Amino acid sequence: MKTPYRIIFGLLLVMLAYPGQTFAQENPDTTTVWLVETRDGNSFMGKIAREDTAQLLLNTEIYGPVRIPIPQIRSRTMVEQSELVEGQLWFSNPHATRSFFGPNGYGLKAGEAYYQNTWVFFNQLSYGITDYFSMGGGVMPLFLIAGSPTPVWITPKISIPLVKDKLNLGAGTLLAWVIGEDSGFGIGYGALTMGGRDKNLTLGAGWAFSGGEWADAPTLMLSGMARVSKKTYLITENYLIGLSGSSFGILTAGGRSVQKRLAVDYGLVFPVGAGMDTFVAIPWLGIAVPFGNRTNQ
């Protein structure tokens, strides 16, 4: 083999053996915005100018070029364009698949998960198995109160994007039962959400069932949320429940305060309709803690 061909052949072997080090370091992706968090608690947002085994060079708007030693990087997260508002990072809605309680048309992405708690006793854990299917499970540990009956439930859900980030269809069921009792109860539902994860309106309908029998009329839902600042949403969630010869409504109004890994919901619940002779406002308070994968690299 002639010498030039030996050199070319050797270079090909090196590129095949070390593809990432040959190209990724010389030609990094300089268009994607990243949030880089360091082990000492600092965070920097910018575009990667250069990276090797020793350090990462990040071009930031505030601090200019920042060199970060690779061992000091705790995590790096790809920033979506929708999260950038006038140069500021607005974290994605950490609880985008629900209003206060009822689900909307959006679903968890594969590997995403969250824990939801409302008034201590309502506990639910949900996990995205794929981008289109999630599963949740919950419990109200009433056995802690003098051994009261304890409800448990599961919530399988499918989510289908009809128009990406504009129109989503969700369908699922809440199947519940009380520990120690044979019969189950719950509701099967469908929800159509118009708008994105930060600002949307959802129309939903479901049929309740109990003891093998279905309700005579559906339960209708109208809910919506709107982001009004970096950390604040306005939320409403409303139901019309068909009863034998009458109807019953539930109206809610409130908000959500968000951080990167926490959402706090607060508001008031107003029962209206059959049997409600006086005005009642019930406070609502809950949290959601997201975890799992979220485009972390």
C-alpha positions as CSV (number, residue, x, y, z in Angstrom):
1,M,0.0,0.0,0.0
2,K,1.4,3.4,-1.0
3,T,2.1,5.9,1.7
4,P,-0.7,8.4,0.8
5,Y,-3.3,5.6,0.9
6,R,-1.9,4.4,4.2
7,I,-2.4,7.9,5.7
8,I,-6.0,8.1,4.3
9,F,-6.8,4.6,5.6
10,G,-5.4,5.5,9.0
11,L,-7.4,8.7,9.2
12,L,-10.6,6.7,8.3
13,L,-9.9,4.2,11.1
14,V,-9.4,7.1,13.6
15,M,-12.7,8.7,12.5
16,L,-14.6,5.4,12.8
17,A,-13.1,4.7,16.3
18,Y,-13.7,8.2,17.7
19,P,-16.5,9.8,15.7
20,G,-17.7,12.1,18.5
21,Q,-14.2,13.4,19.3
22,T,-13.4,13.9,15.6
23,F,-16.3,16.0,14.6
24,A,-18.4,17.1,17.6
25,Q,-15.6,19.0,19.2
26,E,-14.5,20.7,16.0
27,N,-18.0,21.6,14.8
28,P,-20.4,22.0,17.8
29,D,-24.0,22.9,17.4
30,T,-23.8,26.7,17.7
31,T,-27.5,27.4,17.1
32,T,-29.1,25.6,20.1
33,V,-29.6,27.5,23.3
34,W,-28.6,25.5,26.5
35,L,-29.1,26.0,30.2
36,V,-26.0,24.7,31.9
37,E,-26.1,24.1,35.7
38,T,-22.9,23.7,37.7
39,R,-22.3,21.7,40.8
40,D,-21.8,24.9,42.9
41,G,-25.4,26.0,42.2
42,N,-24.8,28.5,39.4
43,S,-26.5,28.4,36.0
44,F,-25.6,29.9,32.6
45,M,-27.7,30.1,29.4
46,G,-26.1,30.4,26.0
47,K,-24.9,28.7,22.9
48,I,-22.0,26.2,22.9
49,A,-19.0,27.7,21.0
50,R,-16.6,24.9,21.7
51,E,-16.3,21.8,23.8
52,D,-13.5,19.3,24.5
53,T,-12.8,16.8,27.3
54,A,-11.6,19.5,29.6
55,Q,-14.0,22.4,29.3
56,L,-17.1,23.9,27.6
57,L,-17.0,27.3,26.1
58,L,-20.5,28.9,26.4
59,N,-21.4,32.2,24.7
60,T,-23.9,34.0,27.0
61,E,-25.7,37.3,26.4
62,I,-25.1,38.6,29.9
63,Y,-21.6,37.4,30.8
64,G,-20.1,36.9,27.3
65,P,-17.9,33.8,26.8
66,V,-17.9,31.6,29.9
67,R,-15.5,28.6,30.3
68,I,-16.9,25.8,32.4
69,P,-14.8,22.8,33.4
70,I,-16.5,19.6,32.3
71,P,-16.3,18.0,35.8
72,Q,-18.2,21.0,37.3
73,I,-21.3,20.6,35.0
74,R,-24.2,19.1,36.9
75,S,-26.7,19.1,34.0
76,R,-27.4,20.8,30.7
77,T,-30.9,21.2,29.3
78,M,-31.9,22.2,25.8
79,V,-34.0,25.4,25.8
80,E,-37.0,25.5,23.5
81,Q,-37.6,28.7,21.6
82,S,-41.0,28.9,23.2
83,E,-39.3,29.2,26.6
84,L,-37.4,32.4,25.6
85,V,-39.5,35.6,26.1
86,E,-37.6,38.8,25.4
87,G,-34.3,37.2,26.2
88,Q,-35.5,35.7,29.5
89,L,-36.0,32.0,30.2
90,W,-39.5,31.1,31.0
91,F,-39.5,27.5,32.2
92,S,-42.1,25.2,30.6
93,N,-45.3,24.7,32.5
94,P,-44.3,22.0,35.0
95,H,-47.9,20.7,35.2
96,A,-49.2,21.2,31.6
97,T,-51.3,18.1,31.3
98,R,-54.0,19.3,33.8
99,S,-55.8,22.3,35.0
100,F,-56.6,22.0,38.7
101,F,-57.7,18.3,38.6
102,G,-59.2,17.4,35.2
103,P,-56.9,16.3,32.4
104,N,-56.6,18.2,29.1
105,G,-55.5,16.9,25.7
106,Y,-51.8,17.1,26.3
107,G,-49.8,14.2,27.7
108,L,-46.5,13.6,29.4
109,K,-43.5,12.9,27.1
110,A,-41.7,9.6,27.4
111,G,-39.8,9.4,30.7
112,E,-41.5,12.5,32.2
113,A,-43.3,12.1,35.5
114,Y,-44.9,14.2,38.3
115,Y,-46.2,13.8,41.8
116,Q,-49.4,15.7,42.6
117,N,-50.8,16.4,46.1
118,T,-54.0,18.2,46.9
119,W,-55.0,19.0,50.5
120,V,-52.6,16.3,51.8
121,F,-54.9,13.4,51.2
122,F,-55.1,13.3,47.4
123,N,-51.9,11.8,46.1
124,Q,-51.2,10.8,42.5
125,L,-48.1,9.8,40.6
126,S,-48.1,9.9,36.8
127,Y,-45.5,8.6,34.3
128,G,-45.1,9.0,30.5
129,I,-44.5,5.6,29.1
130,T,-44.3,6.9,25.5
131,D,-45.0,10.4,24.0
132,Y,-48.6,9.3,23.4
133,F,-49.4,7.1,26.4
134,S,-49.1,7.7,30.2
135,M,-50.2,5.9,33.3
136,G,-51.1,7.3,36.7
137,G,-52.0,5.9,40.1
138,G,-53.2,7.5,43.3
139,V,-54.4,6.9,46.8
140,M,-56.3,8.8,49.5
141,P,-54.8,7.2,52.7
142,L,-58.0,7.6,54.8
143,F,-56.9,4.6,56.8
144,L,-54.9,7.0,58.8
145,I,-58.1,8.5,60.1
146,A,-59.5,5.8,62.4
147,G,-59.2,3.1,59.8
148,S,-61.6,4.7,57.3
149,P,-62.1,3.1,53.8
150,T,-59.3,4.0,51.5
151,P,-59.9,4.8,47.8
152,V,-57.2,4.0,45.2
153,W,-57.2,4.6,41.4
154,I,-55.4,4.3,38.1
155,T,-55.5,6.8,35.2
156,P,-54.4,5.5,31.8
157,K,-54.4,8.2,29.1
158,I,-53.6,8.5,25.4
159,S,-52.7,11.9,23.8
160,I,-52.8,12.5,20.1
161,P,-51.4,15.8,18.6
162,L,-53.7,16.8,15.8
163,V,-51.8,20.0,15.1
164,K,-48.5,20.2,16.9
165,D,-48.7,22.7,19.9
166,K,-52.1,24.0,18.7
167,L,-54.7,21.1,18.9
168,N,-54.4,18.0,21.0
169,L,-56.8,15.2,21.7
170,G,-56.7,13.2,24.9
171,A,-58.7,10.2,26.1
172,G,-58.6,8.0,29.1
173,T,-60.3,6.7,32.2
174,L,-60.2,7.1,35.9
175,L,-60.8,3.6,37.4
176,A,-61.2,3.6,41.2
177,W,-62.2,1.3,43.9
178,V,-62.2,1.2,47.7
179,I,-59.8,-1.3,49.3
180,G,-61.8,-4.1,50.8
181,E,-64.8,-3.6,48.5
182,D,-65.5,-5.5,45.2
183,S,-67.2,-2.9,43.0
184,G,-65.3,-0.2,41.2
185,F,-66.3,3.3,40.0
186,G,-64.9,6.0,37.8
187,I,-65.3,7.8,34.5
188,G,-64.2,7.5,30.9
189,Y,-63.5,10.7,29.1
190,G,-62.3,12.6,26.1
191,A,-60.7,16.1,26.0
192,L,-59.9,18.4,23.1
193,T,-57.4,21.2,23.9
194,M,-57.0,24.2,21.6
195,G,-53.8,26.2,22.1
196,G,-50.4,25.5,23.5
197,R,-49.2,24.3,26.9
198,D,-49.1,27.8,28.3
199,K,-52.4,29.1,27.0
200,N,-55.3,26.9,26.1
201,L,-58.9,26.1,26.2
202,T,-60.2,22.5,26.8
203,L,-63.6,21.0,26.1
204,G,-64.2,17.6,27.6
205,A,-67.0,15.0,28.2
206,G,-67.1,11.9,30.2
207,W,-69.4,9.2,31.4
208,A,-69.3,8.1,35.0
209,F,-69.9,4.4,36.0
210,S,-70.4,2.6,39.3
211,G,-71.2,-1.0,40.1
212,G,-71.4,-2.0,36.5
213,E,-73.9,0.8,35.5
214,W,-73.3,3.9,33.5
215,A,-74.7,7.4,34.3
216,D,-77.7,8.5,32.3
217,A,-76.1,11.7,31.2
218,P,-72.5,12.8,30.5
219,T,-70.4,15.1,32.6
220,L,-69.2,18.1,30.6
221,M,-66.0,20.1,31.3
222,L,-64.8,23.5,30.2
223,S,-61.3,24.5,31.4
224,G,-58.6,26.9,30.5
225,M,-55.3,28.4,31.5
226,A,-53.3,31.4,30.5
227,R,-49.7,32.4,31.4
228,V,-49.7,36.0,32.5
229,S,-46.1,36.3,33.7
230,K,-42.9,34.3,34.0
231,K,-44.1,32.4,37.1
232,T,-47.9,32.9,37.1
233,Y,-50.9,31.3,35.3
234,L,-54.6,32.0,35.6
235,I,-56.7,28.8,35.7
236,T,-60.4,27.9,35.5
237,E,-62.0,24.5,35.5
238,N,-65.8,24.0,35.4
239,Y,-68.1,21.0,35.3
240,L,-71.8,20.3,34.5
241,I,-72.8,17.0,36.0
242,G,-76.1,15.4,34.9
243,L,-78.2,13.9,37.7
244,S,-81.6,12.2,37.6
245,G,-84.0,15.0,36.6
246,S,-81.6,17.8,37.5
247,S,-78.0,19.1,37.1
248,F,-75.2,20.1,39.3
249,G,-72.3,22.4,38.5
250,I,-68.8,23.0,39.9
251,L,-67.0,26.2,39.0
252,T,-63.4,27.0,39.9
253,A,-61.2,30.0,39.5
254,G,-57.6,30.5,40.7
255,G,-54.0,30.4,39.6
256,R,-50.7,28.6,39.5
257,S,-47.3,29.7,40.6
258,V,-44.4,27.9,38.9
259,Q,-40.7,27.2,39.3
260,K,-38.6,24.9,37.3
261,R,-39.4,21.9,39.5
262,L,-42.5,22.9,41.3
263,A,-46.1,24.1,40.6
264,V,-48.4,25.4,43.3
265,D,-52.1,25.6,42.5
266,Y,-54.5,27.8,44.5
267,G,-58.1,28.9,44.0
268,L,-61.7,28.6,45.0
269,V,-64.3,26.0,44.2
270,F,-68.0,27.0,43.9
271,P,-70.7,24.3,43.9
272,V,-73.9,25.4,42.1
273,G,-77.2,24.0,41.1
274,A,-79.4,21.3,42.6
275,G,-79.6,21.4,46.4
276,M,-77.4,24.5,46.8
277,D,-79.5,27.1,48.5
278,T,-76.5,29.1,49.9
279,F,-73.3,30.4,48.4
280,V,-70.3,28.2,49.2
281,A,-66.7,28.8,48.3
282,I,-64.2,26.0,49.0
283,P,-60.5,26.7,49.0
284,W,-58.3,24.7,46.7
285,L,-54.6,24.1,47.3
286,G,-52.3,21.7,45.6
287,I,-48.7,21.1,44.4
288,A,-47.2,19.2,41.5
289,V,-43.5,18.2,41.5
290,P,-42.2,17.1,38.1
291,F,-39.2,14.8,37.6
292,G,-37.8,12.3,35.1
293,N,-36.4,13.1,31.7
294,R,-36.8,16.5,30.1
295,T,-34.3,16.8,27.2
296,N,-31.4,16.6,29.6
297,Q,-28.2,15.8,27.9
